[in-house]
Amino acid sequence: MTQFYQNLKNGMTKSEAMRQAKLSQIKSHPYYWSPFILIGAAN
């Protein structure tokens, strides 16, 4: 989640921030990244 909020702070959209945060963790076990989803408007 730290990466997600850092991405938002750097000006990314919510959907892009979530995508980048997940990609940065994708090689980790799904336990660490699978529970995070974006709910609501992505803009």
mmCIF entry with sequence, helices, sheets and N, C-alpha, C, O atoms, coordinates in Angstrom:
data_MODEL
# 
_entry.id   MODEL 
# 
_entity.id                         1 
_entity.type                       polymer 
_entity.pdbx_number_of_molecules   1 
# 
_entity_poly.entity_id                      1 
_entity_poly.type                           'polypeptide(L)' 
_entity_poly.nstd_linkage                   no 
_entity_poly.nstd_monomer                   no 
_entity_poly.pdbx_seq_one_letter_code       MTQFYQNLKNGMTKSEAMRQAKLSQIKSHPYYWSPFILIGAAN 
_entity_poly.pdbx_seq_one_letter_code_can   MTQFYQNLKNGMTKSEAMRQAKLSQIKSHPYYWSPFILIGAAN 
_entity_poly.pdbx_strand_id                 A 
# 
loop_
_entity_poly_seq.entity_id 
_entity_poly_seq.num 
_entity_poly_seq.mon_id 
_entity_poly_seq.hetero 
1 1  MET n 
1 2  THR n 
1 3  GLN n 
1 4  PHE n 
1 5  TYR n 
1 6  GLN n 
1 7  ASN n 
1 8  LEU n 
1 9  LYS n 
1 10 ASN n 
1 11 GLY n 
1 12 MET n 
1 13 THR n 
1 14 LYS n 
1 15 SER n 
1 16 GLU n 
1 17 ALA n 
1 18 MET n 
1 19 ARG n 
1 20 GLN n 
1 21 ALA n 
1 22 LYS n 
1 23 LEU n 
1 24 SER n 
1 25 GLN n 
1 26 ILE n 
1 27 LYS n 
1 28 SER n 
1 29 HIS n 
1 30 PRO n 
1 31 TYR n 
1 32 TYR n 
1 33 TRP n 
1 34 SER n 
1 35 PRO n 
1 36 PHE n 
1 37 ILE n 
1 38 LEU n 
1 39 ILE n 
1 40 GLY n 
1 41 ALA n 
1 42 ALA n 
1 43 ASN n 
# 
_struct_asym.id          A 
_struct_asym.entity_id   1 
# 
loop_
_struct_conf.conf_type_id 
_struct_conf.id 
_struct_conf.pdbx_PDB_helix_id 
_struct_conf.beg_label_comp_id 
_struct_conf.beg_label_asym_id 
_struct_conf.beg_label_seq_id 
_struct_conf.pdbx_beg_PDB_ins_code 
_struct_conf.end_label_comp_id 
_struct_conf.end_label_asym_id 
_struct_conf.end_label_seq_id 
_struct_conf.pdbx_end_PDB_ins_code 
_struct_conf.beg_auth_comp_id 
_struct_conf.beg_auth_asym_id 
_struct_conf.beg_auth_seq_id 
_struct_conf.end_auth_comp_id 
_struct_conf.end_auth_asym_id 
_struct_conf.end_auth_seq_id 
_struct_conf.pdbx_PDB_helix_class 
_struct_conf.details 
_struct_conf.pdbx_PDB_helix_length 
HELX_P HELX_P1 AA1 THR A 2  ? LYS A 9  ? THR A 2  LYS A 9  1 ? 8  
HELX_P HELX_P2 AA2 LYS A 14 ? GLN A 25 ? LYS A 14 GLN A 25 1 ? 12 
HELX_P HELX_P3 AA3 PRO A 30 ? TYR A 32 ? PRO A 30 TYR A 32 5 ? 3  
# 
_struct_conf_type.id          HELX_P 
_struct_conf_type.criteria    ? 
_struct_conf_type.reference   ? 
# 
loop_
_atom_site.group_PDB 
_atom_site.id 
_atom_site.type_symbol 
_atom_site.label_atom_id 
_atom_site.label_alt_id 
_atom_site.label_comp_id 
_atom_site.label_asym_id 
_atom_site.label_entity_id 
_atom_site.label_seq_id 
_atom_site.pdbx_PDB_ins_code 
_atom_site.Cartn_x 
_atom_site.Cartn_y 
_atom_site.Cartn_z 
_atom_site.occupancy 
_atom_site.B_iso_or_equiv 
_atom_site.pdbx_formal_charge 
_atom_site.auth_seq_id 
_atom_site.auth_comp_id 
_atom_site.auth_asym_id 
_atom_site.auth_atom_id 
_atom_site.pdbx_PDB_model_num 
ATOM 1   N N  . MET A 1 1  ? 0.816   -1.200  0.000   1.00 0.00 ? 1  MET A N  1 
ATOM 2   C CA . MET A 1 1  ? 0.000   0.000   0.000   1.00 0.00 ? 1  MET A CA 1 
ATOM 3   C C  . MET A 1 1  ? 0.852   1.253   0.000   1.00 0.00 ? 1  MET A C  1 
ATOM 4   O O  . MET A 1 1  ? 0.431   2.293   -0.506  1.00 0.00 ? 1  MET A O  1 
ATOM 5   N N  . THR A 1 2  ? 2.031   1.164   0.555   1.00 0.00 ? 2  THR A N  1 
ATOM 6   C CA . THR A 1 2  ? 2.916   2.329   0.573   1.00 0.00 ? 2  THR A CA 1 
ATOM 7   C C  . THR A 1 2  ? 3.217   2.785   -0.842  1.00 0.00 ? 2  THR A C  1 
ATOM 8   O O  . THR A 1 2  ? 3.198   3.981   -1.136  1.00 0.00 ? 2  THR A O  1 
ATOM 9   N N  . GLN A 1 3  ? 3.497   1.825   -1.719  1.00 0.00 ? 3  GLN A N  1 
ATOM 10  C CA . GLN A 1 3  ? 3.806   2.155   -3.112  1.00 0.00 ? 3  GLN A CA 1 
ATOM 11  C C  . GLN A 1 3  ? 2.606   2.798   -3.797  1.00 0.00 ? 3  GLN A C  1 
ATOM 12  O O  . GLN A 1 3  ? 2.772   3.734   -4.579  1.00 0.00 ? 3  GLN A O  1 
ATOM 13  N N  . PHE A 1 4  ? 1.407   2.314   -3.517  1.00 0.00 ? 4  PHE A N  1 
ATOM 14  C CA . PHE A 1 4  ? 0.189   2.877   -4.098  1.00 0.00 ? 4  PHE A CA 1 
ATOM 15  C C  . PHE A 1 4  ? 0.054   4.356   -3.745  1.00 0.00 ? 4  PHE A C  1 
ATOM 16  O O  . PHE A 1 4  ? -0.171  5.188   -4.624  1.00 0.00 ? 4  PHE A O  1 
ATOM 17  N N  . TYR A 1 5  ? 0.190   4.682   -2.469  1.00 0.00 ? 5  TYR A N  1 
ATOM 18  C CA . TYR A 1 5  ? 0.038   6.073   -2.043  1.00 0.00 ? 5  TYR A CA 1 
ATOM 19  C C  . TYR A 1 5  ? 1.186   6.951   -2.530  1.00 0.00 ? 5  TYR A C  1 
ATOM 20  O O  . TYR A 1 5  ? 0.989   8.135   -2.802  1.00 0.00 ? 5  TYR A O  1 
ATOM 21  N N  . GLN A 1 6  ? 2.368   6.384   -2.642  1.00 0.00 ? 6  GLN A N  1 
ATOM 22  C CA . GLN A 1 6  ? 3.491   7.145   -3.197  1.00 0.00 ? 6  GLN A CA 1 
ATOM 23  C C  . GLN A 1 6  ? 3.214   7.474   -4.660  1.00 0.00 ? 6  GLN A C  1 
ATOM 24  O O  . GLN A 1 6  ? 3.504   8.582   -5.110  1.00 0.00 ? 6  GLN A O  1 
ATOM 25  N N  . ASN A 1 7  ? 2.660   6.527   -5.401  1.00 0.00 ? 7  ASN A N  1 
ATOM 26  C CA . ASN A 1 7  ? 2.308   6.766   -6.802  1.00 0.00 ? 7  ASN A CA 1 
ATOM 27  C C  . ASN A 1 7  ? 1.250   7.857   -6.922  1.00 0.00 ? 7  ASN A C  1 
ATOM 28  O O  . ASN A 1 7  ? 1.348   8.717   -7.797  1.00 0.00 ? 7  ASN A O  1 
ATOM 29  N N  . LEU A 1 8  ? 0.242   7.833   -6.056  1.00 0.00 ? 8  LEU A N  1 
ATOM 30  C CA . LEU A 1 8  ? -0.779  8.884   -6.067  1.00 0.00 ? 8  LEU A CA 1 
ATOM 31  C C  . LEU A 1 8  ? -0.149  10.245  -5.793  1.00 0.00 ? 8  LEU A C  1 
ATOM 32  O O  . LEU A 1 8  ? -0.469  11.235  -6.452  1.00 0.00 ? 8  LEU A O  1 
ATOM 33  N N  . LYS A 1 9  ? 0.741   10.282  -4.825  1.00 0.00 ? 9  LYS A N  1 
ATOM 34  C CA . LYS A 1 9  ? 1.425   11.526  -4.471  1.00 0.00 ? 9  LYS A CA 1 
ATOM 35  C C  . LYS A 1 9  ? 2.234   12.064  -5.646  1.00 0.00 ? 9  LYS A C  1 
ATOM 36  O O  . LYS A 1 9  ? 2.396   13.275  -5.800  1.00 0.00 ? 9  LYS A O  1 
ATOM 37  N N  . ASN A 1 10 ? 2.742   11.150  -6.474  1.00 0.00 ? 10 ASN A N  1 
ATOM 38  C CA . ASN A 1 10 ? 3.536   11.539  -7.640  1.00 0.00 ? 10 ASN A CA 1 
ATOM 39  C C  . ASN A 1 10 ? 2.680   11.888  -8.852  1.00 0.00 ? 10 ASN A C  1 
ATOM 40  O O  . ASN A 1 10 ? 3.215   12.116  -9.936  1.00 0.00 ? 10 ASN A O  1 
ATOM 41  N N  . GLY A 1 11 ? 1.355   11.933  -8.685  1.00 0.00 ? 11 GLY A N  1 
ATOM 42  C CA . GLY A 1 11 ? 0.480   12.414  -9.747  1.00 0.00 ? 11 GLY A CA 1 
ATOM 43  C C  . GLY A 1 11 ? -0.168  11.361  -10.624 1.00 0.00 ? 11 GLY A C  1 
ATOM 44  O O  . GLY A 1 11 ? -0.830  11.711  -11.601 1.00 0.00 ? 11 GLY A O  1 
ATOM 45  N N  . MET A 1 12 ? -0.002  10.089  -10.313 1.00 0.00 ? 12 MET A N  1 
ATOM 46  C CA . MET A 1 12 ? -0.647  9.046   -11.111 1.00 0.00 ? 12 MET A CA 1 
ATOM 47  C C  . MET A 1 12 ? -2.136  9.011   -10.802 1.00 0.00 ? 12 MET A C  1 
ATOM 48  O O  . MET A 1 12 ? -2.572  9.423   -9.727  1.00 0.00 ? 12 MET A O  1 
ATOM 49  N N  . THR A 1 13 ? -2.908  8.513   -11.760 1.00 0.00 ? 13 THR A N  1 
ATOM 50  C CA . THR A 1 13 ? -4.325  8.278   -11.496 1.00 0.00 ? 13 THR A CA 1 
ATOM 51  C C  . THR A 1 13 ? -4.444  7.110   -10.524 1.00 0.00 ? 13 THR A C  1 
ATOM 52  O O  . THR A 1 13 ? -3.486  6.366   -10.320 1.00 0.00 ? 13 THR A O  1 
ATOM 53  N N  . LYS A 1 14 ? -5.621  6.953   -9.927  1.00 0.00 ? 14 LYS A N  1 
ATOM 54  C CA . LYS A 1 14 ? -5.816  5.858   -8.973  1.00 0.00 ? 14 LYS A CA 1 
ATOM 55  C C  . LYS A 1 14 ? -5.584  4.500   -9.623  1.00 0.00 ? 14 LYS A C  1 
ATOM 56  O O  . LYS A 1 14 ? -4.920  3.634   -9.054  1.00 0.00 ? 14 LYS A O  1 
ATOM 57  N N  . SER A 1 15 ? -6.139  4.322   -10.828 1.00 0.00 ? 15 SER A N  1 
ATOM 58  C CA . SER A 1 15 ? -5.987  3.025   -11.485 1.00 0.00 ? 15 SER A CA 1 
ATOM 59  C C  . SER A 1 15 ? -4.541  2.752   -11.869 1.00 0.00 ? 15 SER A C  1 
ATOM 60  O O  . SER A 1 15 ? -4.076  1.622   -11.721 1.00 0.00 ? 15 SER A O  1 
ATOM 61  N N  . GLU A 1 16 ? -3.821  3.747   -12.356 1.00 0.00 ? 16 GLU A N  1 
ATOM 62  C CA . GLU A 1 16 ? -2.419  3.559   -12.724 1.00 0.00 ? 16 GLU A CA 1 
ATOM 63  C C  . GLU A 1 16 ? -1.557  3.348   -11.481 1.00 0.00 ? 16 GLU A C  1 
ATOM 64  O O  . GLU A 1 16 ? -0.627  2.542   -11.505 1.00 0.00 ? 16 GLU A O  1 
ATOM 65  N N  . ALA A 1 17 ? -1.854  4.054   -10.411 1.00 0.00 ? 17 ALA A N  1 
ATOM 66  C CA . ALA A 1 17 ? -1.110  3.881   -9.161  1.00 0.00 ? 17 ALA A CA 1 
ATOM 67  C C  . ALA A 1 17 ? -1.272  2.458   -8.636  1.00 0.00 ? 17 ALA A C  1 
ATOM 68  O O  . ALA A 1 17 ? -0.303  1.848   -8.184  1.00 0.00 ? 17 ALA A O  1 
ATOM 69  N N  . MET A 1 18 ? -2.503  1.921   -8.694  1.00 0.00 ? 18 MET A N  1 
ATOM 70  C CA . MET A 1 18 ? -2.740  0.548   -8.249  1.00 0.00 ? 18 MET A CA 1 
ATOM 71  C C  . MET A 1 18 ? -2.031  -0.439  -9.162  1.00 0.00 ? 18 MET A C  1 
ATOM 72  O O  . MET A 1 18 ? -1.427  -1.403  -8.691  1.00 0.00 ? 18 MET A O  1 
ATOM 73  N N  . ARG A 1 19 ? -2.101  -0.204  -10.455 1.00 0.00 ? 19 ARG A N  1 
ATOM 74  C CA . ARG A 1 19 ? -1.439  -1.094  -11.416 1.00 0.00 ? 19 ARG A CA 1 
ATOM 75  C C  . ARG A 1 19 ? 0.061   -1.146  -11.165 1.00 0.00 ? 19 ARG A C  1 
ATOM 76  O O  . ARG A 1 19 ? 0.647   -2.227  -11.113 1.00 0.00 ? 19 ARG A O  1 
ATOM 77  N N  . GLN A 1 20 ? 0.676   0.002   -11.013 1.00 0.00 ? 20 GLN A N  1 
ATOM 78  C CA . GLN A 1 20 ? 2.120   0.054   -10.797 1.00 0.00 ? 20 GLN A CA 1 
ATOM 79  C C  . GLN A 1 20 ? 2.507   -0.581  -9.461  1.00 0.00 ? 20 GLN A C  1 
ATOM 80  O O  . GLN A 1 20 ? 3.530   -1.259  -9.370  1.00 0.00 ? 20 GLN A O  1 
ATOM 81  N N  . ALA A 1 21 ? 1.704   -0.366  -8.439  1.00 0.00 ? 21 ALA A N  1 
ATOM 82  C CA . ALA A 1 21 ? 1.992   -0.964  -7.134  1.00 0.00 ? 21 ALA A CA 1 
ATOM 83  C C  . ALA A 1 21 ? 1.920   -2.487  -7.211  1.00 0.00 ? 21 ALA A C  1 
ATOM 84  O O  . ALA A 1 21 ? 2.762   -3.183  -6.643  1.00 0.00 ? 21 ALA A O  1 
ATOM 85  N N  . LYS A 1 22 ? 0.914   -2.999  -7.913  1.00 0.00 ? 22 LYS A N  1 
ATOM 86  C CA . LYS A 1 22 ? 0.799   -4.450  -8.063  1.00 0.00 ? 22 LYS A CA 1 
ATOM 87  C C  . LYS A 1 22 ? 1.946   -5.007  -8.894  1.00 0.00 ? 22 LYS A C  1 
ATOM 88  O O  . LYS A 1 22 ? 2.496   -6.058  -8.566  1.00 0.00 ? 22 LYS A O  1 
ATOM 89  N N  . LEU A 1 23 ? 2.308   -4.315  -9.961  1.00 0.00 ? 23 LEU A N  1 
ATOM 90  C CA . LEU A 1 23 ? 3.417   -4.785  -10.793 1.00 0.00 ? 23 LEU A CA 1 
ATOM 91  C C  . LEU A 1 23 ? 4.726   -4.831  -10.017 1.00 0.00 ? 23 LEU A C  1 
ATOM 92  O O  . LEU A 1 23 ? 5.559   -5.705  -10.254 1.00 0.00 ? 23 LEU A O  1 
ATOM 93  N N  . SER A 1 24 ? 4.907   -3.901  -9.101  1.00 0.00 ? 24 SER A N  1 
ATOM 94  C CA . SER A 1 24 ? 6.144   -3.896  -8.320  1.00 0.00 ? 24 SER A CA 1 
ATOM 95  C C  . SER A 1 24 ? 6.208   -5.076  -7.350  1.00 0.00 ? 24 SER A C  1 
ATOM 96  O O  . SER A 1 24 ? 7.288   -5.437  -6.884  1.00 0.00 ? 24 SER A O  1 
ATOM 97  N N  . GLN A 1 25 ? 5.056   -5.680  -7.045  1.00 0.00 ? 25 GLN A N  1 
ATOM 98  C CA . GLN A 1 25 ? 4.993   -6.803  -6.106  1.00 0.00 ? 25 GLN A CA 1 
ATOM 99  C C  . GLN A 1 25 ? 4.647   -8.135  -6.769  1.00 0.00 ? 25 GLN A C  1 
ATOM 100 O O  . GLN A 1 25 ? 4.551   -9.156  -6.088  1.00 0.00 ? 25 GLN A O  1 
ATOM 101 N N  . ILE A 1 26 ? 4.461   -8.136  -8.072  1.00 0.00 ? 26 ILE A N  1 
ATOM 102 C CA . ILE A 1 26 ? 3.907   -9.303  -8.766  1.00 0.00 ? 26 ILE A CA 1 
ATOM 103 C C  . ILE A 1 26 ? 4.757   -10.566 -8.604  1.00 0.00 ? 26 ILE A C  1 
ATOM 104 O O  . ILE A 1 26 ? 4.221   -11.673 -8.657  1.00 0.00 ? 26 ILE A O  1 
ATOM 105 N N  . LYS A 1 27 ? 6.043   -10.425 -8.412  1.00 0.00 ? 27 LYS A N  1 
ATOM 106 C CA . LYS A 1 27 ? 6.895   -11.607 -8.245  1.00 0.00 ? 27 LYS A CA 1 
ATOM 107 C C  . LYS A 1 27 ? 6.882   -12.123 -6.808  1.00 0.00 ? 27 LYS A C  1 
ATOM 108 O O  . LYS A 1 27 ? 7.429   -13.188 -6.519  1.00 0.00 ? 27 LYS A O  1 
ATOM 109 N N  . SER A 1 28 ? 6.264   -11.374 -5.924  1.00 0.00 ? 28 SER A N  1 
ATOM 110 C CA . SER A 1 28 ? 6.079   -11.832 -4.547  1.00 0.00 ? 28 SER A CA 1 
ATOM 111 C C  . SER A 1 28 ? 4.920   -12.825 -4.511  1.00 0.00 ? 28 SER A C  1 
ATOM 112 O O  . SER A 1 28 ? 4.164   -12.932 -5.476  1.00 0.00 ? 28 SER A O  1 
ATOM 113 N N  . HIS A 1 29 ? 4.783   -13.527 -3.438  1.00 0.00 ? 29 HIS A N  1 
ATOM 114 C CA . HIS A 1 29 ? 3.661   -14.447 -3.260  1.00 0.00 ? 29 HIS A CA 1 
ATOM 115 C C  . HIS A 1 29 ? 2.354   -13.651 -3.321  1.00 0.00 ? 29 HIS A C  1 
ATOM 116 O O  . HIS A 1 29 ? 2.289   -12.547 -2.780  1.00 0.00 ? 29 HIS A O  1 
ATOM 117 N N  . PRO A 1 30 ? 1.301   -14.191 -3.973  1.00 0.00 ? 30 PRO A N  1 
ATOM 118 C CA . PRO A 1 30 ? 0.026   -13.471 -4.072  1.00 0.00 ? 30 PRO A CA 1 
ATOM 119 C C  . PRO A 1 30 ? -0.557  -13.030 -2.733  1.00 0.00 ? 30 PRO A C  1 
ATOM 120 O O  . PRO A 1 30 ? -1.367  -12.105 -2.687  1.00 0.00 ? 30 PRO A O  1 
ATOM 121 N N  . TYR A 1 31 ? -0.161  -13.669 -1.664  1.00 0.00 ? 31 TYR A N  1 
ATOM 122 C CA . TYR A 1 31 ? -0.613  -13.273 -0.328  1.00 0.00 ? 31 TYR A CA 1 
ATOM 123 C C  . TYR A 1 31 ? -0.374  -11.789 -0.086  1.00 0.00 ? 31 TYR A C  1 
ATOM 124 O O  . TYR A 1 31 ? -1.159  -11.138 0.603   1.00 0.00 ? 31 TYR A O  1 
ATOM 125 N N  . TYR A 1 32 ? 0.707   -11.248 -0.649  1.00 0.00 ? 32 TYR A N  1 
ATOM 126 C CA . TYR A 1 32 ? 1.096   -9.867  -0.389  1.00 0.00 ? 32 TYR A CA 1 
ATOM 127 C C  . TYR A 1 32 ? 0.379   -8.849  -1.270  1.00 0.00 ? 32 TYR A C  1 
ATOM 128 O O  . TYR A 1 32 ? 0.275   -7.682  -0.891  1.00 0.00 ? 32 TYR A O  1 
ATOM 129 N N  . TRP A 1 33 ? -0.118  -9.261  -2.436  1.00 0.00 ? 33 TRP A N  1 
ATOM 130 C CA . TRP A 1 33 ? -0.706  -8.265  -3.332  1.00 0.00 ? 33 TRP A CA 1 
ATOM 131 C C  . TRP A 1 33 ? -2.137  -8.553  -3.760  1.00 0.00 ? 33 TRP A C  1 
ATOM 132 O O  . TRP A 1 33 ? -2.836  -7.627  -4.173  1.00 0.00 ? 33 TRP A O  1 
ATOM 133 N N  . SER A 1 34 ? -2.598  -9.782  -3.681  1.00 0.00 ? 34 SER A N  1 
ATOM 134 C CA . SER A 1 34 ? -3.926  -10.112 -4.204  1.00 0.00 ? 34 SER A CA 1 
ATOM 135 C C  . SER A 1 34 ? -5.096  -9.473  -3.462  1.00 0.00 ? 34 SER A C  1 
ATOM 136 O O  . SER A 1 34 ? -6.134  -9.256  -4.087  1.00 0.00 ? 34 SER A O  1 
ATOM 137 N N  . PRO A 1 35 ? -4.995  -9.156  -2.166  1.00 0.00 ? 35 PRO A N  1 
ATOM 138 C CA . PRO A 1 35 ? -6.169  -8.590  -1.500  1.00 0.00 ? 35 PRO A CA 1 
ATOM 139 C C  . PRO A 1 35 ? -6.443  -7.127  -1.833  1.00 0.00 ? 35 PRO A C  1 
ATOM 140 O O  . PRO A 1 35 ? -7.470  -6.592  -1.415  1.00 0.00 ? 35 PRO A O  1 
ATOM 141 N N  . PHE A 1 36 ? -5.566  -6.473  -2.564  1.00 0.00 ? 36 PHE A N  1 
ATOM 142 C CA . PHE A 1 36 ? -5.739  -5.048  -2.819  1.00 0.00 ? 36 PHE A CA 1 
ATOM 143 C C  . PHE A 1 36 ? -6.460  -4.809  -4.134  1.00 0.00 ? 36 PHE A C  1 
ATOM 144 O O  . PHE A 1 36 ? -5.970  -5.177  -5.202  1.00 0.00 ? 36 PHE A O  1 
ATOM 145 N N  . ILE A 1 37 ? -7.631  -4.189  -4.045  1.00 0.00 ? 37 ILE A N  1 
ATOM 146 C CA . ILE A 1 37 ? -8.418  -3.840  -5.219  1.00 0.00 ? 37 ILE A CA 1 
ATOM 147 C C  . ILE A 1 37 ? -8.870  -2.390  -5.080  1.00 0.00 ? 37 ILE A C  1 
ATOM 148 O O  . ILE A 1 37 ? -8.975  -1.859  -3.974  1.00 0.00 ? 37 ILE A O  1 
ATOM 149 N N  . LEU A 1 38 ? -9.130  -1.773  -6.206  1.00 0.00 ? 38 LEU A N  1 
ATOM 150 C CA . LEU A 1 38 ? -9.611  -0.398  -6.221  1.00 0.00 ? 38 LEU A CA 1 
ATOM 151 C C  . LEU A 1 38 ? -11.128 -0.418  -6.349  1.00 0.00 ? 38 LEU A C  1 
ATOM 152 O O  . LEU A 1 38 ? -11.663 -0.992  -7.297  1.00 0.00 ? 38 LEU A O  1 
ATOM 153 N N  . ILE A 1 39 ? -11.817 0.197   -5.412  1.00 0.00 ? 39 ILE A N  1 
ATOM 154 C CA . ILE A 1 39 ? -13.276 0.243   -5.409  1.00 0.00 ? 39 ILE A CA 1 
ATOM 155 C C  . ILE A 1 39 ? -13.711 1.681   -5.638  1.00 0.00 ? 39 ILE A C  1 
ATOM 156 O O  . ILE A 1 39 ? -13.195 2.606   -5.010  1.00 0.00 ? 39 ILE A O  1 
ATOM 157 N N  . GLY A 1 40 ? -14.663 1.861   -6.541  1.00 0.00 ? 40 GLY A N  1 
ATOM 158 C CA . GLY A 1 40 ? -15.163 3.198   -6.828  1.00 0.00 ? 40 GLY A CA 1 
ATOM 159 C C  . GLY A 1 40 ? -14.603 3.728   -8.135  1.00 0.00 ? 40 GLY A C  1 
ATOM 160 O O  . GLY A 1 40 ? -13.981 2.994   -8.903  1.00 0.00 ? 40 GLY A O  1 
ATOM 161 N N  . ALA A 1 41 ? -14.827 4.998   -8.376  1.00 0.00 ? 41 ALA A N  1 
ATOM 162 C CA . ALA A 1 41 ? -14.375 5.626   -9.617  1.00 0.00 ? 41 ALA A CA 1 
ATOM 163 C C  . ALA A 1 41 ? -12.852 5.683   -9.661  1.00 0.00 ? 41 ALA A C  1 
ATOM 164 O O  . ALA A 1 41 ? -12.208 6.058   -8.681  1.00 0.00 ? 41 ALA A O  1 
ATOM 165 N N  . ALA A 1 42 ? -12.293 5.313   -10.785 1.00 0.00 ? 42 ALA A N  1 
ATOM 166 C CA . ALA A 1 42 ? -10.837 5.299   -10.936 1.00 0.00 ? 42 ALA A CA 1 
ATOM 167 C C  . ALA A 1 42 ? -10.282 6.652   -11.364 1.00 0.00 ? 42 ALA A C  1 
ATOM 168 O O  . ALA A 1 42 ? -9.069  6.798   -11.516 1.00 0.00 ? 42 ALA A O  1 
ATOM 169 N N  . ASN A 1 43 ? -11.128 7.620   -11.554 1.00 0.00 ? 43 ASN A N  1 
ATOM 170 C CA . ASN A 1 43 ? -10.630 8.933   -11.988 1.00 0.00 ? 43 ASN A CA 1 
ATOM 171 C C  . ASN A 1 43 ? -10.677 9.951   -10.886 1.00 0.00 ? 43 ASN A C  1 
ATOM 172 O O  . ASN A 1 43 ? -10.293 11.103  -11.093 1.00 0.00 ? 43 ASN A O  1 
# 
